Amino acid sequence: MTRELAVGIMIALAVVMLALMAWGWIRRTRRDSDVAIPFGSTIGGATFSAVGFYVATTRHDSPLDRIAARPLAFRSRADITVTDAGLGLSMPGETDVFVPAAHILGAGRATWTIDRTVERDGLVMVAWSDGSQILDTYLRLQDDEPATLVAAIDQIASAESPTGAHA
């Protein structure tokens, strides 16, 4: 086999792999188009505010299956704000997300989610409903104590409570 033929085969394989990855991501975004993301700016005065990271959002019954709907598709730095009216996430370059308090089911601590494992209880899991399904959003605080965020969210959460966070 000549060197040119080997290089050609490797390039062809790389192109096929990239095409399959793109096709898979497009299918995931279509699949997740049913997720009703609550877009909007934060409403009300902050009871908790912190800088941290948005890690992932998954369906409650599928903790290893990331939602591929923007702006929740990718990890990002985030300004996290809790008010009496709900939970706000502001991520650079993305439309703000504001989950109304009536849709928040509760919060807890987690150690892992899709593609991210941290120290014990290093993540905050927020369970919320989009009206038709329960979703779990995972946040990681940069400098603040996660227990404070969990307490702030639990104060505004609706009476329904989800099952526990992942340990």
MARTORNU-937579 format. One record per residue: x, y negated, z negated of N, C-alpha, C in turn; residue in one letter. Coordinates in steps of 0.02 Angstrom, whole numbers. Each point is the difference from the previous one (the first is absolute). Layout:
// MARTORNU-937579
     npx     npy     npz    capx    capy    capz     cpx     cpy     cpz  res
       X       Y       Z       X       Y       Z       X       Y       Z    a
...
// end
This chain:
// MARTORNU-937579
     npx     npy     npz    capx    capy    capz     cpx     cpy     cpz  res
      43      58       0     -43     -58       0      45     -62       0    m
     -18     -46      42      40     -61       3     -19     -47     -56    t
      45     -44     -13     -11     -49     -54     -60     -45      17    r
      -7     -20      62     -55     -43      20     -68      34      -9    e
      -2      65      16     -62      38     -10     -18       4     -74    l
      49      13     -42     -13       4     -73     -25     -67     -26    a
      31     -54      21     -23     -67     -22     -71     -13      25    v
     -14      19      61     -68      -9      28     -52      38     -39    g
      17      63     -19     -46      40     -40     -12     -32     -68    i
      53     -23     -32      -7     -32     -66     -42     -64       5    m
      10     -40      51     -40     -61       9     -74      19      11    i
     -12      50      42     -69      22      13     -33      24     -64    a
      35      39     -41     -28      23     -63     -15     -58     -47    l
      45     -49      -3     -11     -59     -43     -62     -39      23    a
      -9      -7      65     -58     -36      27     -64      38     -17    v
       1      66       8     -59      41     -16     -17      -6     -75    v
      51       3     -43     -12      -6     -72     -29     -68     -18    m
      26     -54      28     -26     -67     -13     -72      -6      25    l
     -15      29      58     -68      -3      27     -48      38     -46    a
      21      58     -25     -43      38     -46     -11     -37     -66    l
      52     -33     -25      -8     -40     -61     -50     -57      11    m
       5     -35      56     -46     -54      16     -71      26       7    a
      -8      56      34     -66      30       9     -30      19     -67    w
      40      29     -45     -24      18     -67     -22     -61     -40    g
      38     -54       3     -18     -60     -38     -65     -32      28    w
      -7       0      66     -61     -27      30     -60      41     -22    i
       6      66      -1     -55      43     -24     -17     -15     -73    r
      51     -10     -42     -11     -15     -71     -37     -67      -8    r
      19     -51      39     -34     -64      -7     -72       5      23    t
     -15      40      51     -69      11      20     -39      37     -54    r
      32      51     -29     -32      39     -53     -19     -45     -59    r
      44     -47     -17     -10     -43     -58     -39     -63      14    d
     -27      -6      60     -38     -60      17     -65      -5     -41    s
     -20      54     -33     -61      -1     -41      12     -30     -69    d
      62     -13     -18      15     -30     -66     -18     -74       2    v
     -46     -20     -44     -22     -70      -3      47     -38     -47    a
      51     -32      28      49     -37     -39     -31     -68     -19    i
       0     -16     -65     -30     -63     -22      48     -59       9    p
      -1     -30      59      42     -58      14     -25     -61     -37    f
      44     -43     -20     -20     -63     -31      51     -25     -50    g
      -3     -64     -13      45     -30     -48     -24      14     -71    s
      47      -3     -47     -15      11     -70     -50     -52     -25    t
     -50      24     -36     -53     -43     -26       8      -5     -76    i
      -3     -60     -27       1     -10     -72      69     -10     -28    g
       2     -17     -64      63     -11     -35      32      66     -20    g
      66       2       4      37      62     -13       0      18     -74    a
     -16      64     -15       9      27     -67      66      39      -2    t
      25      19      59      65      33       6      27     -17      69    f
      64     -16       3      32     -15      63      72      25      -2    s
      22      32      53      68      27       1      24       8      71    a
      65       3       6      31      17      64      20      73      -3    v
     -13      36      53      17      71       0      -1      27      70    g
     -18      63       6      -1      33      64     -66      36       9    f
     -29      -8      59     -56      42      21      34      63      27    y
     -19      59     -26      33      62      20     -41      38      52    v
     -63      14     -15     -41      39      47     -72      -1     -23    a
     -45      17      47     -69      14     -16     -17      67      30    t
     -32      43     -40     -21      67      23     -73      10     -17    t
     -30      50      32     -66      20     -21       8      36     -67    r
     -49      -9     -44       6      27     -69      11      75       0    h
     -30      36      46       7      73       1      58      24      44    d
      39     -47      28      57      18      43      59     -44     -17    s
      32      11     -57      53     -45     -22      64       1      42    p
       5      46      47      60       3      43     -15     -23      71    l
     -56     -35       9     -20     -21      67     -11     -76       1    d
      51     -36      20      -2     -73       1     -54     -26      48    r
     -36     -53     -23     -47     -35      44      42     -40      50    i
     -18       5      64      38     -34      53     -36     -61      26    a
     -42     -32     -40     -36     -60      21      36     -62     -26    a
      11     -49      43      34     -61     -21     -46     -41     -43    r
      24     -33     -51      70      -9     -19      24      51     -51    p
     -36      54      -9      18      50     -50      42      57      28    l
      24      -5      60      36      55      32      72       6     -22    a
      32     -56     -19      72       2     -13      16     -29     -69    f
      54      26     -29      25     -28     -63      20     -72      12    r
      -6     -40     -54      17     -71       7       9     -31     -69    s
      36     -55      -1       0     -42     -60     -71     -27      -6    r
     -21     -15     -61     -69     -24      -9      -4     -45     -61    a
     -41     -51       6     -22     -39     -58     -64      33     -23    d
      -1      21     -62     -56      38     -28     -35     -45     -51    i
     -65     -10      10     -38     -44     -44     -65      34     -22    t
     -13      -1     -65     -64      24     -26     -37     -60     -28    v
     -64      -6      21     -44     -52     -27     -63      35     -26    t
     -44     -37     -31     -63      29     -22     -41      26      59    d
      14     -26      60     -38      19      60      30      60      36    a
      64      18     -13      28      57      35      76       1       3    g
      26      39      45      72      10      10      21     -27      68    l
      49     -45      -1      25     -29      63      70      24      15    g
      13      15      64      66      19      24      18     -46      58    l
      56     -34      -7      24     -43      53      68      25      22    s
       3      24      63      61      29      27      25     -44      58    m
      65     -13       3      27     -43      52     -20      22      70    p
     -25     -47      40     -17      15      69     -64      38      11    g
     -38      12     -53     -62      38       5     -59     -41     -27    e
     -60      20      20     -60     -30     -27      -8      22     -72    t
     -19     -48     -44      -9      16     -71     -56      51      -9    d
       7      41     -52     -51      49     -18     -25     -19     -69    v
     -66       1      -9     -30     -14     -65     -54      53     -13    f
      13      43     -49     -48      52     -19     -44     -27     -56    v
     -65     -10      14     -45     -26     -52      -3      46     -60    p
      -9     -29     -59      -3      38     -62     -53      55       2    a
     -55     -13      33     -54      50       4      22      63      38    a
      53      -5      40      24      58      39      59      35     -34    h
      27     -29     -52      57      30     -35     -26      50     -51    i
      26      61       3     -23      54     -44      45       9     -60    l
      62     -23       4      45       7     -56      72       0      23    g
      45       4     -49      71       0      15      35      50     -46    a
      57      22      21      40      45     -41      72      -3      22    g
      41      40     -32      71       3      17      14      62      41    r
      49      -4      43      18      56      43      76       3       9    a
      23      58      17      72      10      11      15       9      74    t
     -50      21      40      13      11      71     -62     -16      41    w
      13     -12      63     -50      -5      53      35      17      64    t
     -34      -5      55      30      19      64      66     -36      11    i
      51      37      12      69     -21      15      33     -44     -53    d
     -25       2     -62      31     -42     -52      -5      37     -67    r
      57      12     -31       3      27     -68      41     -49     -41    t
     -24     -15     -60      34     -48     -43       6      30     -70    v
      29     -39     -46       4      24     -69     -71      13     -26    e
      -5      38     -53     -65      18     -29     -42     -63     -11    r
     -61       2      26     -49     -54      -7      24     -67      29    d
      42       2      51      27     -61      30     -46     -34      50    g
     -53      35      20     -49     -29      46     -65     -14     -36    l
     -38     -48      25     -68     -12     -24     -46      22      56    v
     -47      45     -16     -49      24      48     -67     -34     -14    m
     -27     -33      50     -64     -34      -6     -50      37      43    v
     -52      28     -30     -52      34      36     -56     -49      16    a
     -21      -2      64     -53     -45      21     -41      32      55    w
     -58     -27      11     -45      27      51      -9     -51      55    s
      -1      24      62     -14     -44      56     -73       2      19    d
     -40      34     -42     -72       6      12     -20      70      22    g
      47      36      31     -16      68      22      50      53     -25    s
      57     -22     -26      50      48     -25      42     -34     -53    q
      33      42     -41      45     -26     -52      71       2      27    i
      35     -56     -10      69      -7      22      43     -15     -60    l
      63      21       4      49     -14     -52      54     -44      29    d
      12     -58     -30      54     -44      21      54       2     -52    t
      61       8      22      58       6     -46      42     -64       4    y
      15     -27     -59      39     -61      -5      60      13     -46    l
      53     -36      13      60       4     -44      20     -71     -18    r
       2     -13     -64      17     -67     -24      76      -9      -1    l
      21     -61      15      72     -14       2      28     -13     -70    q
     -30     -45     -38      27     -19     -65     -50       8     -57    d
     -64       5      15     -51       3     -52     -14      71     -23    d
     -32       6     -57     -17      64     -30     -62      29      34    e
       4      60      29     -58      30      34     -62       7     -45    p
      10      13     -65     -57       9     -45     -42     -63      -4    a
      30     -59       9     -37     -62      -1     -46      -5      61    t
      25      20      58     -41       1      61     -57      50      -7    l
      14      59     -25     -51      51      -9     -55     -27     -46    v
      19     -32     -56     -50     -27     -47     -42     -54      33    a
      32     -44      39     -37     -55      33     -50      28      50    a
      19      52      37     -46      30      48     -56      37     -35    i
      17      37     -52     -52      37     -37     -52     -46     -30    d
      19     -61     -17     -48     -48     -29     -52     -21      51    q
      17      -1      64     -48     -22      50     -31      58      39    i
      23      61     -11     -23      59      38     -73      14     -15    a
     -33      30      50     -70      19      -9      -4      59     -48    s
     -59      19     -21     -10      52     -50      21      69      24    a
      -6      13      66      22      65      27      74       6     -10    e
      25      61     -12      73       7      -6      22      58      44    s
      58      -9      33      26      53      43      37      53     -42    p
      19      53      34      42      49     -35      68     -30     -10    t
      41      31     -41      65     -28     -21      50     -10      55    g
      51     -37     -15      54     -14      46      46      60       6    a
      43      -2      50      47      55      12      59      -7     -47    h
      18      54     -32      57      -3     -47      60      28      28    a
// end
